[in-house]
Amino acid sequence: MNFTLTRKHKLIIAGVLSLPVLGFALYTWSALVWSYSSGERPGYVQKFSRKGWICKTWEGELAMVSIPGTMTEKFYFTVRDDSVAARVNQMIGKRVVLTYKQHKGVPTHCFGETEYFVVDVKPVEQ
């Protein structure tokens, strides 16, 4: 019995195999483009580094103190833009305001370890 695939069958198989890849790419793109929320967080950048084995991302930690003498709350964030990362690096240890966008459901840690992506940093004059 000789079994050969026709052109039509090959196109159907290619379509079925490429559909999940296309769906994953579309989902990832939409998760990175549309933000769930945005806002600002004031505090002191106390940790900031470029991390990852294959996908290198800038990961940081902001210490937020609402009232002196109280426990500090930590805000973990990711920076995707190298120019913003350079500005954050210059302000380590200083009081800053980070502007962020929250992207829920971003697949894999290749785009960042957190769902909070910092898009701007401003120093706070004291």
N, C-alpha and C positions, 0 to 999 in steps of 0.2 A: 504494500500500500504506500503510495507516494503522496506525501503531505507537503504542499507548498503554500506559502502565505501570499495572498494577493495584495496588491497595492492598498486596497481599501482596508484590509485587516491590519496591515502594518501601520497605517495612519491611525486607526482606532487604538491600537496598542500604545503607540507613541503618545497619543492624546491622554490616555488613561494614566500612563506613567508620568507625564509632565504636569498633570493637573495638581497633584499635591505640592510639587515644587513651586508652581506658580501661586497657589493658594498661600503657602508659607511666606513667599516673598511679598505678596500683597498685604498680608496681615502684618508682617514686620514693618513694612513701609508705613502703613496707616498708624500703627502704634507709635512710631517715631515722629510722625508729622503732627498728629492731633494730640494736644495735651489735655489731661483730665482736669488739672488745676494749675494755678500759678500763684506766685506770691513772693514775699521777701522774708528773710530770716536774719536778724542781727546777732552778732556774737564775735568770738575770736576763733580764727582758723588755727587749730592746734596740730593738725596732721594733714599732710597732702603729699601724695606720691603717685607715680605712674606704675600701674600694676598689670599683671597678666602674662601668661606664657606665650600665647599667640596673638591675641587681641589685646593690645596695650590701651588702657584707659586711665584717666586721672581720677583718683578716688580721694575724698577728703572727709574731714570731721570738723564740725563747727561746734564750739562750746558756747551754749546759750545760757546766760545768767539773767533771770528776770528781776530778782531782788538780791542785793548783796547779802551774803551769808546763807543763801539757800543752795540746795543741790543744783549742780549744773546739768542741763539737759543736752544731749548730744544729737546733732543733726548730721546724718551721713549723706554725702552727695557725690555726684559724678560730674565731671566737666568733659565735654566732647571737643570743644574748640580750643586749639593750642594757644591762641592769643589771649583768651579768657584765663586759661591755665597759667600763663606767664604772669598775668596781673594778680591772680590769687597767690601765686608763689611769692611775689614781692610783698604781700601783705600778711604773711604768716606772723602770728603773734600780735597783730594789731586788731582793733575793733573795726569790723566791716559789716556791710549789709550785702547779703547774697540774694540776687534775684534768680528764681528758679521756675522751672516748668516740670510738673509731675506727669510722667508717662507710665500709665499702668499697662501691664501685660506685655512688656517688651520681652521677646523670647531670647534666651541665652544671655550669658554675661559678657558676650563680645561687645555689646553696646554700652555696658556699664553694670556695676554691681548693685546699684540702687535704682529706684524709680524717680529720683529727684535729680534733674539735670540743670546745673547752674549755667545761666546765660549771660550774667553780668555780675560785677563786684564793684562796690563803692566803699571808700574809706569813710568812717564816721569821725567827724571832727569833735574833739573833746575839749 
